[in-house]
Amino acid sequence: RNRFEMPSFVATLSGLLALLGIQLYILGPSGSINLPFDSALVRFGQLMIIPTWLSYLLALTPGVMMVLGDFATRRRRNKANLSSMSPSVVLIKSVSLTAALVFAVYYLERGRGVPWMFGAFVLAVAIMDYALTRTKWGRSMFAVGGNAEAARRSGINVRQIRLTAFMLCSALAAMGGVFSAARLAASSIQAGTGDVNLNAIAAAVIGGTSLFGGRGSAWSALLGVLVIGAISSGLTLLNLSSSLRFMITGAVLAIAVIVDSLARRSRASHGRA
């Protein structure tokens, strides 16, 4: 609930209807606005490609940072006489991640290359991961999602955390809308309709984000995006009808929610919820 004690879903629906009205007013009678093809936004969305050498360098960076981060963590834990993860495990994870990223870059470079828009998206994911895992705000976000009353009793401003969560969701949705307009060189009434909302929810849940709150990560959500994208592309290549694609995607989402619910129940029974 918000400051006016209005249920969140009512506030969301009323806000959505109001914003849809504003959208219709801005788009005018034609229902669409075409962006100039030579504009900076369209060039960023359609023409700007990351140089090949930089693409491979960025693909190698996460694996190297994983090894260096583990080395620094190991030193701190050794000074505190604490056990650490086996170096071989970290090395295997690093090599696997690097191999996957290099292969992805190689595959994309066979075509046009890696767009700067995708690089900006990955950068946003990295910033969100850092904010959620390395800051006081991120820890408070997980605490409120897991148990709002316990978070309030521990001194966390629950209302402020919820407000920032809604603001952040809106800002990221707006960024997605800008990216979509840049990619299509137009904005229309049909933008954001269809299965976009379903796919967004499904990607987060399949990536491990709990609908009950308190669990999830930015990188896991990215993995969910890739899974949903692969499912959608595969079903399209099979030339299946839209009805079947919706049913299959919905079934995958339902299974993911059921698995999350069962896992949460299991953790609760073992005192780990």
N, C-alpha and C positions, 0 to 999 in steps of 0.2 A: 504493500500500500504506500501511497505517496503522502505529501504533507496535508492534503485535503481528505485523507482517509478514503480515497477512491481506489477501488481494485485496479491492479496494474493492467489487467487485460482490457478493462473498460477505458482507461487512460490511453492505452496503445491504440485501440480501435478508433476512439474519437479523434486522436491526433492524426491517425492515418487518413481518415475521411477528410479532415480539414486540409491536410497537406496535398491530398489528391485534388481537392478543389483548387488550391493554389497552383498546382501543376497545370490543370486545365486552363486556368486563367492566363498563365504565362505563355503556354503553347499557342493559345489563340484558336480561331476557327479551324485552321488547317490541322491542328492536332500534332504538329511536329515542327522541329526547327533543325535545319541543315547547317552544319558547321562548315566554315570555309576549309577547303582541303589543304590550303597552304598555311593554316593557322598552326601555332606552336602546339596546341593541344592535340590536334589530329596527327601532326608529324610525330609527336611523342608516342601516340598510341598505335600508329601504323607503320612508320618508316624508320624510326630510330632503333638501331641494333647495336648491342654491346660488341666491341671488337673481340675477335676470336681469342687473342692472347689473354685479354682480361677475363673472358668467360672461363677459360681453363684455370686461370689463377684464382678466381673466386670459387671454383669447384674444389680446389685443393685446400682453400683456407679453413673450412670447418674441421677437416680431419686434423690439420696441424694444430688448430686451437684446442681441439679435444685432448690431444697428447700433452700440449703445454699446460693446459688447465689441470689435467690429472697429475702432472709432475708437481705443480705448485700445491695442489691439495695433499699430495702424498707427503711433501716436506712438512706441511703444517700438522698433519696427523701423526707423523713420526715424532715430531717434537713433543706432542701431547701423549705419546705412547698409546696411540690408537691404531687399530688395524686398518688397512687400505685394500682397495680392490686390486686383484692381480693385474700386473702390467700386461700380461698376455691378453687378458679380456679386453682391456682398453685398446690395445693395439689391433685386435681383431675388429672391434667396433669401428675404429678409425679407418682401417683399410677398407672395410665393407662400405662405409659411408662415402669415402673418397671414390671408390670404384663406381658406385651407383651414380654419383654426381658427374664424374668424368664421362661415363657412358651417356648420361642424359644430355650433356653439352655436345658430345660427339654426334648424337642423333639429331639434335636441333641444328647443328652446324652443317649437316648435310642438306638442309633446306635454306631458310633465310638467316638462321642464327637465333641467338637469344635476345628477345626484345628488351629494351630498357624498362618497359612497363612491368614485365615479369620481375626484373631486378628490383624495381621499387616495391612491388608486392612482397617479395622475400625480405627486403629490408624492413618493411612494416611488421612482418611476422617476427623477425629477430628482435625488434624494439619491444614488441609486446611480450615476447618470451622473457626478455631481461626485466621488464617492468613487473611481470607476474612472479618471477622467481627470485629476484635480487633486490627488491625494494620493500619497504614497510607497507606501502599501499597494496602491493601484490599479495603479501601475506595476509593483510587484513581482508582482501577480497575473498581469498579462499576460506578464511575463518568465518566470514559472514555467510558465505554460501553453504558451508558445512553446518553451522549452527548459529543462527543470528542472535539468539538469546545468550548463549555462552560468550559470543564475541562482544555483546553489549556489556556483560558483566565484567569482562576483562579490560574494559576501557576503550573499546573501539567505537567510533562514531558510526553506527550502522546506517543511519539515514544519509550521511555524507558519502559513504562508500557506495550505497545503492544509487545515489544520484550520479556519482562519477561513472558508475557502470553503464547507466542508461545514456549518459552523455557520450561516453566512448563508443558505445554501440552505434549511436546515431552518426557520430563523426566518421566511423569506419564505413557505415552504409553509404554516407555521402561520397566518400572517397571511391567506393565501388561504383557509384553512379557516374562519377566523373570519368573513371577508367572506361566504363561501358560506352559513354558518349564519345570518348576519344577513339575507341576501337571501331565504332560504327559510323563515326563522323556525323552523327545525328542524335537527336533526342525526341522521343515520341511518346504518345499515350501508352503504347504497348511495352515500353521499356520497364523491366522489372516484373512483368506479369508471367503467367505460365507456371512453370515448376521452379522458378528461381528461389522463392522462399523455402520450398520443400527441400531443395538441394542444399541450401545453406544450413538448415537445421540438421539434415541427414549427415552432411560432412562433419559437423561438430560432434555429433553423437557417435558416428562410426569411428572418429578419431579418438574417442575415449572421454569426451566431455560428458559429465553426468548431468542429466536433466534435473536431478534432485539437488545439485549444487555441491560445491566443495572439492571438485576434482576435475582435472583437465589441464591441457597445455597448448600453447600456440603451435608448436611443431606437430603435435598429434592432430590438431585441427587441419593443418596443411596436408598431412597424410590422408585425412578423411576427404579433403577436396580432390586429391589425386584419385582416390578410390571411386568417388562418385563420378568424376570425369571419365574414368576408364569404363565404368558401367554404362554411362550415358552414351559414350562414343561407340562402345561395343554393340549396344542394342540398336543404335542407329545404323551401324554397318550391317547388322543382320536384317535390316529393313523391316523391323517390327513396327507395329502401329503405335500411335501415341498412348492409346489406352493400355496396351501391354507394358510399355515403358514406365508409365505412371504406377501400374500395379506392382511391377518388379521392384522399382525404386522404393515404393512405400513398404513392401514386404521386407526389404533389406533394413530400412529404418526401424520397423517394428521389431525385427529380430535383435537389432543393436540395443534398443531400449529394454527389451526383455532380459537380454544378457546383463546389461548394466544393473537392472533391478535385482536380478538373482545374485550378482556379485556383491551388491550393497547389502542384501539380506544376509549373505554368508559372512561378510565382514562384521556385521552387527552381532551375529550369533557368536562370533569369536572375540567380541569385545574390541574390534578394530575399526568401527565405524567413525 
